[in-house]
Amino acid sequence: MSTAIKEALSIEEVVEIINTAAESTVKFSDGSDMRSPEEMAGEYAFDAAEESGYTDAASIEAHLEYLADQGAEFDFKEALQNAIGRRDEK
């Protein structure tokens, strides 16, 4: 499944996508993404943690903190729950 987050080429694009999601549907090359900022942040954090080889809660939190430090606006606890849920589904 292709998503706006997976198509982003930089952290700046990820932040822009997440912040846009709070206001409207995000458009990308394969269609549109109507998920919440928390779902998108959770996807980013889990994917980044999985790429690094460390999917423990602390590593996922670190990726969410980085995303927030870069200017993404989302509910941290909800995004963390989303990311951990993704991990637990695997």
Backbone torsions as a table, in degrees:
resi	resn	phi	psi	omega
1	MET	NA	127.7	178.6
2	SER	-91.3	139.2	177.7
3	THR	-133.2	163.7	178.6
4	ALA	-58.2	-39.8	-179.5
5	ILE	-62.7	-43.1	-178.5
6	LYS	-66.7	-25.5	-180.0
7	GLU	-86.9	-11.9	-178.8
8	ALA	-63.2	139.9	-177.5
9	LEU	-100.9	-9.2	-178.9
10	SER	-152.0	164.6	177.4
11	ILE	-63.5	-33.0	178.3
12	GLU	-62.9	-39.7	177.4
13	GLU	-66.6	-39.8	178.3
14	VAL	-60.5	-46.4	179.8
15	VAL	-60.8	-45.1	180.0
16	GLU	-61.6	-42.8	179.2
17	ILE	-62.1	-47.0	-178.9
18	ILE	-63.9	-43.7	-179.1
19	ASN	-68.9	-34.1	176.1
20	THR	-67.8	-35.9	-178.0
21	ALA	-61.0	-26.5	179.3
22	ALA	-67.9	-22.0	-175.4
23	GLU	-110.3	-30.1	-174.7
24	SER	-161.7	179.0	176.5
25	THR	-71.5	137.3	179.4
26	VAL	-91.1	127.8	177.8
27	LYS	-94.9	140.7	174.3
28	PHE	-148.7	176.6	-168.5
29	SER	-58.6	-33.0	-179.1
30	ASP	-93.7	5.1	179.3
31	GLY	144.2	-132.2	180.0
32	SER	-137.1	157.6	-176.2
33	ASP	-126.3	114.7	-174.9
34	MET	-106.4	18.4	-179.3
35	ARG	-77.0	163.1	-179.4
36	SER	-74.9	162.0	175.1
37	PRO	-57.3	-35.3	-178.9
38	GLU	-68.1	-38.9	176.9
39	GLU	-65.5	-41.3	179.9
40	MET	-68.3	-42.3	178.1
41	ALA	-64.2	-40.2	177.2
42	GLY	-61.9	-42.0	177.5
43	GLU	-61.2	-48.3	179.8
44	TYR	-58.0	-49.4	-175.6
45	ALA	-63.7	-43.6	-180.0
46	PHE	-66.3	-45.6	-179.8
47	ASP	-60.4	-42.2	179.8
48	ALA	-65.6	-41.6	178.7
49	ALA	-64.8	-42.6	-179.8
50	GLU	-63.9	-40.7	177.3
51	GLU	-61.5	-35.9	-178.5
52	SER	-77.0	-16.7	-178.9
53	GLY	90.0	4.6	-178.9
54	TYR	-125.5	103.6	-176.9
55	THR	-109.8	21.7	175.4
56	ASP	-71.1	162.3	-175.9
57	ALA	-57.4	-39.4	-179.1
58	ALA	-63.7	-38.8	178.6
59	SER	-68.4	-41.3	177.9
60	ILE	-63.6	-43.4	177.0
61	GLU	-58.5	-41.3	179.9
62	ALA	-61.3	-39.6	178.5
63	HIS	-68.1	-37.1	176.2
64	LEU	-67.6	-39.8	177.6
65	GLU	-61.9	-42.3	178.0
66	TYR	-60.7	-44.7	-180.0
67	LEU	-60.7	-44.9	178.0
68	ALA	-65.1	-40.1	177.8
69	ASP	-62.1	-27.8	179.8
70	GLN	-83.0	-5.2	174.6
71	GLY	112.0	2.6	178.3
72	ALA	-71.1	139.3	-178.6
73	GLU	-112.7	116.6	-179.0
74	PHE	-161.9	161.7	175.8
75	ASP	-77.0	113.9	-172.7
76	PHE	-59.8	-48.3	-176.7
77	LYS	-63.0	-42.2	179.9
78	GLU	-66.1	-41.2	178.0
79	ALA	-65.1	-39.2	177.9
80	LEU	-63.2	-44.7	177.7
81	GLN	-60.3	-40.7	178.8
82	ASN	-62.3	-47.0	-178.2
83	ALA	-64.2	-43.4	179.8
84	ILE	-67.0	-35.6	175.3
85	GLY	-61.4	-40.5	176.9
86	ARG	-61.9	-44.1	179.5
87	ARG	-61.6	-44.5	-176.1
88	ASP	-70.4	-21.8	177.1
89	GLU	-73.8	-21.5	-175.7
90	LYS	-79.5	NA	NA
